[in-house]
Amino acid sequence: MYSFMDVIRHVSEPSKRLLSVRSELRKAALLLAASEPNRVGRRGWGYEGPFDGLYAEGIVVEKDVASARIKGYLSQLDTLGANDLFHLVEPLARHLTSDEADEVLNFGFDLLEEVLESEDGDGPWSNSLVPSSSCEEALAGYLWAGLARPSTAVRWEHAHCVRNCLELDWQSLLSALATRASGAAPQPFVDRGLVFYEWHARQWLCIALARGAMDVPRAVAPFLLAQGSSTSLSGTSPRML
């Protein structure tokens, strides 16, 4: 892998435009993907894989590399460990349709049904576990739960996120966050076995609102409207925000 990457770095741009060079680079990439499938994949969200430059230049297609990796894994089935099988999911996902992915997910859930007890996780299904209907509502739920975290550093990060939303004047998300704060309930974004520090959430939300209102005062309007409800942020008057 390192030798191949070194070759790519030293091939000049004019050379990469030659069909013969592009063809050889493609063959080498696919051979490498088949022989060392674990070294070709990504290692997490935002991680740049070793072949990203080749994908961008159209030298090789990512789906073809995924196929080569799958063949590589199949040739090593007798020696694969749990870590290898975990990384096998990525190239397989490149070839699954939406229906096939849904089938695989539900198959995994069915396997868990036999071992889960009623007291595990969040317990039996209830309406409080219904996912949010929009991305903004879901993000508001994550922010509300994060503002209550035991770690001061994590609360500070989420308060900065709220302030950023105020600076962007992201009204749909701010309205969803105001609704979440008025209701107080963190579900389904907090495990029922964990303590939800509601007053931490309210305190750090108010800190974020106070800081954000200095720059974009109109953006806090959804929270001022929420003050009129029976479950206000903390009994604080709008002037204090």
TAKA-V104700 format. One record per pair of residues at least 12 apart in sequence whose C-alpha atoms are under 6 Angstrom apart, sorted by sequence separation. I is the first residue (numbers start at 0). J is the second residue. D is the distance in whole Angstrom. If there is no record, write none. Layout:
i & j & d
I & J & D
I & J & D
//
This chain:
i & j & d
145 & 157 & 6
223 & 237 & 6
142 & 157 & 6
65 & 90 & 5
209 & 240 & 5
36 & 68 & 5
25 & 59 & 5
33 & 67 & 5
29 & 64 & 6
32 & 67 & 6
33 & 68 & 5
36 & 71 & 6
32 & 68 & 5
139 & 175 & 6
21 & 58 & 6
34 & 71 & 6
135 & 172 & 5
139 & 176 & 5
29 & 67 & 6
33 & 71 & 4
136 & 175 & 5
144 & 185 & 6
162 & 207 & 5
177 & 222 & 5
165 & 211 & 6
174 & 221 & 5
147 & 196 & 5
158 & 207 & 5
162 & 211 & 5
181 & 230 & 6
168 & 218 & 5
181 & 231 & 6
147 & 199 & 5
147 & 200 & 4
165 & 218 & 6
146 & 200 & 4
128 & 187 & 5
121 & 191 & 6
//
